Amino acid sequence: MLVTRKSGSNKTNILANFFLDNKAKCIYKNKKGRSRYIACDDLIVCDYHPNELKWAFVKYMYDIISKDPKVPYYKNIRFSYILPEKIPSIRAFSPERSIAIIFEDICITPKSI
């Protein structure tokens, strides 16, 4: 899926909602809730700005969701950041896990990458 729009048009919010859906509300109510729109085992954000607040919130929620297998909203999911220079070979990814990678603002990446 390709999401393109001008700066400040809420692209990050839209993407974050695809990966979280109503999970924050479910955690607050200690319930399972419905599936995320884009359900994946590993969410990787490839970006030069990993401190963007929306992704920090998504990472925080993924950490909560994956922390305790005894809670009803538990999922075995992981969130991570990588710099564009550190994009691994696709062979580095496990075929046992579904992976989504978001390339955020990569247009500023040097051509050598």
Secondary structure, DSSP 8 states (H G I E B T S, - for coil): ------TTSSHHHHHHHHHHTTHHHHHHHT------SS--SEEEEE-S-TT-HHHHHHHHHHHHHTT-TTSTT----EEEEE-GGG---GGGS-TTS-EEEEE-SGGGS-TT-
